[in-house]
Amino acid sequence: MKIALVSPRNNAPSETFIRAHVELLKGEILYYHTGRIPRYLDNSPLRLKFPLLYRFLGHFKRMLHLQHLPANERAFEISLRKTKPDILLAEFGVVGADCLRVAQKANVPMAIHFHGFDASEYQVLKDFKDAYERMFAYARVIFVVSEVMKKKLIALGAPPEKLVLTHYGPHSSYMQVTPDFKQKKILAVGRMVDKKAPHLLLLAFRKCLERHPEARLIYVGQGPLFRLVSELTKHLNLEQHVHYAGVAGRDVIQQEMLSARCFVQHSRTAENGDMEGTPVAIIEAQAAGLPVISTIHAGIPDIVAHGETGFLVEEGDVDGMAGYLDKILTDSALAQQLGQNARERIRENFTIEHHIRAIDAALELAVQNKR
């Protein structure tokens, strides 16, 4: 099978799940990227041979009220006709909506993979309402990453029979990480954006310092809220207790996991409606044998079993999160047991192999017109 995989960004650090699709899906992957209408196939730019002539022709077509694709869409269409993929897999619903017209003209079936904001952000759902309806009708399969997302898309008009729920999986190397649980070190990994609420995490951490003054928080990640979080750290006199590691790769994150007691993330629905899908960092932390303290948000309850592999609180419950941090920092044996449970649950239910097999199977059925 030949898959035209379309991603709006090329190897974004926060989108490791797309890289996993490129590297692990069965068949030949044609990697289109950069922009919702892609501008590259692998390293080759998509361009028209005679762009000025094409635009000149378009002027007359519009005068005659005939359809004329913009140059970037036409270049993409020509590439699809040349490469002849069996199916186009659009990463993110908005990418699928924008690529729909090109896929239809090139007569290429579509599969859509929703990831988070594309199924929740208020303005996106308003702007793409009609486009989503057309896309739902044309798509042969629609992938979702949580039960919450599945319900949202059905409410938006997606046919339930086209929906396939498949959670992300961690890179296999996380299963080899062995935390020692000796230090009172808390690890957080993720972009500093509203839906991850790093400031609420800081407030919870500050509360647990009252009973555990030796505790430390390591935050791996960057983002638009970094300045706010840095200023709050100074205001709360936490500079000796919090270290911001910036954007880092898998090796750095796994090194930090070795000496961590737990993983924490205070996800919430952002003011604009933006929600998580199922956070990959939480799956990776559990695969590494760390208990997770997080929130009842989006796909997190699908992954974290409260009281068995970690603890969950309501969005915004700073006191509750602080209480569970205190519990974990007080009892290293409990942390270790929860971590062992977490790793086993990931191994049995949420590996990258589970995720890729589900996509492979659904795409094969879609290409055979059986979905």
N, C-alpha and C positions, 0 to 999 in steps of 0.2 A: 504494500500500500504506500502511496505517495501522499504526504500531508503537507499542505501549505500552512505553516504556523505563523500567525501574524501577532506581533507584540509591539506595543506603542513605544517601548524603550529597548535599548540593546544592553542586556546584562545588567540591569539595575540591581544594586546591592540588596535592596529590600524585596526583590522579586525572584528569590532562588527557586521558587516553584516553577517559574517559566523556564529557567535554565534546565531544571530536571526534565521538563517535557521535551525540550530540544534534544537532550542527550539520551533519554531513556525510552521514549515512545517507539514502538515497533514500526519498522518501515523506513522509508526515505523521508527525511525532514527537509523541506524547503523553508529556510528561516527568513521570513520577511519581517522587517523591523523599522523602527524610528518613525513615529507618527501614526495616527489612527488610520490614515491611508499610508501604507509603508513607503519609505523612500529608498530602501535597500533590500536586496536579496543577498543574504550573507554580507560580503564586503563590496558588492557591485551596486552602484546607484541605478535606480530605475529612471530612465530618461527616454523621451521621444527623440527620434532621429531629426525631425524637422519641427521643433516646437513653435516657431513663428508661423510657419505655414498652417499648423494645426489650429493655432489661435485665430488666424485669419479665416480659416474655414468655419470655425465656430461662430464667428461674427455673422456670417451669412445664414448658418443653420438657425441661429436664434431669431434672426429677422423673419425666417419662414416658420417659426414656432416649432422647430424640430429639436429633439433631444440631442445634447452635445455634452459629453463627459468633460469635466475639467482635465487639464493636462496630466495632473498627478494620478487621477483615476484611470485615465486612458493608458498611461504607462504601466500601471499595475495590471490592468486588463490584458494588455499585450503580453506581459510576462506570464500571467496565468495560462493564457492560450498556448504559449510556447512550452511551459513546463508541464502542463496537463496533470495537475494534482487530482487525486481521487476525491479529496475533501479539503475544505479550508477550515482550520481551527483558529477562531478568533479569541485571543486572550483579552478578557474584559468585554462586557456587554456593549459598551460604547464603541469599541473597535468593531464589533460585529455589525452594529447598526450602520456605521459609516462605510463598511466594506460591502454591505448588502447589495447595493446597486451594481457594483463591479462583479461580484460573484454571480449575480443573476445574468448579466450580459455575457460573462465567460462560461456560463452553464456549469458552475462548480458548486456542488452541495456544500452546506455549511454546518459547522458545529460551533457552539458558543460556550466559553468557560467564564462564568461570573466569579468575581473574587471578593467583593466587599462594597466599596463606595458605589459601584455601578448598579447595585441592587438596593441602595439605601439612601443616598444623598438626595435631598428634596429637589434641588434644582435640576439634577441629572434626570430624575424620574419625570419631572415636568417637561424638560426640553426634549427628552427622547421618548415620550409616551407613544406617539404615533409610529416612530421608527422601530421601537421595541415590538409593537404589535405586528408590523410587517415582518420583522426579523423572526419572531416566534413562529409565524406561519411558514416561513421558508426553511428555517433551521430543521435539521433532522434529529439533532440531539443537543441538549442544553445541560451543561455540567454546573452543579452547585456544590458549595463546600460546607453547608450546615443545614440543619433542620429549619432554623429560623429563616435562612435565605430561601429555602425551598418554598415555604409558605408565602413569603413575600412575592416571589415570582408568579406563583399561582394566582395570587391576588391581582397581579399586574396583567394577567391574561395568558401566561405561559401554559400550554397544554401539559397536564400532569404526566401524561404518558411519554413525553419527550424529555422529562427531567431525570437526571442521574446524579445521585448524591455520592460524592467521593471526597473524603478528607485528604488533605495533604499528608505527606509522609516525610520523616527526617532523613537526612543523609545517613547512610549506614554507619559512618564513623562515630556518630554520637553514641551508638550502642557500646562502644569500646571505652568510653569515658568512665572513670571510677572515682567519684567524689569521696573525700576522706571525712567530711562532716565535722572536722575539728574546730574550724574557725567559725565565728559568728559573722559570716559574710553573706550578704544578700546580693543576688545578681539580677539585673534587669537588662533586657536587650530589645531595642526597637527604636523606630523613628520618633522624635519628639514632636508629636502632633496632638491635636485636640482629642482624638478618639483614644489615645493611649494615656492621656491625663497624667503626665509625669509629675505635675505639681501635687496631685492628690497622693501619689506614691511617696513623695517627699514628706508630706504632712503625716502620713501613717508611720514612716520610718522615724521621724522625729519623736513621735509618741513612744515608740518601742525603745528608744534610747534612754528613756527615764529608768527602765529596768535593766537595760543592757548597754551601758555607756561605752563598752568596747566594740560594739557592733559597727560594721562598715557596709556601705552600699556601693556597688560597682555598676555604673550605667554605661552600657555599650550602645552607641547610636548618636545620631545628630538629627537636626530638624529645625523648623521655624520657631519652635518654642524654647530653643536652647538658651537664648539670652534671658528670657523670663525665668527659666529654671535656675540658671546660674545666679541671678539676682536674688531669687528666693532662698537659694542655698546660703548665700552670704547673710541675708536678713535673719535666717533661722539659726545662724552660727553653726552650720553643718560642714563647713569647709574641711575640717579635720576628719570627717566621717564619710564623706562622699567623694568618689573619684569618677570623673567623666572621661571615658576612654575613647570617645569619638567613634567614627565608623571603623569597624574592624572585620577581618575575615574569620572564617570558621576556625582556623588554628588558634587565634587569640581567644575567641569565645570559649572554645573547649578547654583551653588552659585555665581560664577563669573559673570554669565549672568544677575543675578538680578540687578547688578549695572553698567552694560555695556550700552554704547550708541549705539554701532554697532559691527558687526563682520566683520573682514577683512581677505582676503587671496589672495596672488598674485601668483596664479598658472600659470605655463608656461610649454612649451615643453622643457624637459631637453636636454642636449647636445647629449645624447645617444638615443633620441627619446621617452623616457619615458613620458607618459601622465597620467593624472588623468582618472578615469572612470567618476563617478559623486561623488564629495567629500561628504561623509556622514556628516562631521562637518558643512558644509554649509546648508544642509537640517535641521540638528538639530537646528542650530542658528535661522533659519526662523521659525521653529516650536515653538521656545521659544519666538517669537515675536520680534526678532532683525532684523533690516535692514542689508543687506550684501553688502559690497563693494568688488568686485572681478574682475576677468578677463574673457574675451571671450575665453574660453579654454574648450575643451572636452565637458562634459555634463553640465557645469555650466550654460550656457544660457538656457538649458532645464528647469532649476530649478529657476533661478533668473530672474525675469522680470524687465528689465532695466527701471528705472523711476517709477516703481510701487511697487516693493518689495526691491529695492536696486539700485545699480549702477554698471555698468560693463565698464572696459577699455580694450584696447588692451594689450596683453602680453608685458611687459617691459615699459609700460607707467607710469613711476613713478610720473610725474607731474599731469597726469590725476587722478591718485589714490589720490594724495595729495589734489587735488581740491575737490574731492567728500568727503574726510575726513573732510575738512574745512567746507563744506556745512552741513554735519551731525552734526559736533561739534557746529556749529553756531546756528542751528535751532533744538531744542529738539522736538518741535511739529512735524516737518517733520519726524524726526527719529521715533517717536512714530507711526505716520500714516503709514509709510512704513513698520514698524514692524507688525502692525495689518494686513496690506494687505498680508504680507509674511506668517503669521500664517494661515490666511484664505485660501491662495492658497495651502499651504501644506496640510491642513485639507481636502480640496476638491479633491486634485489630487495626493499627494505623501505620503500617510501614510504607515506605515509598513503593515497595513492590505491590502492595494492595492497591495503592492509588493508581499506579501506572497500568496494572492489569485491568482495572475498571475502565479506564479511558480507552485502552487498546480494544477491549471487547465491545464497548459502545460504538467506537468509530467503525469497527469492522461491520457491525450490524447496520449502522447508518449508511455505509457505502453500498451494502447489499439491499438497501431499501426495505429493510425489515423493521426499522424503527419509525 
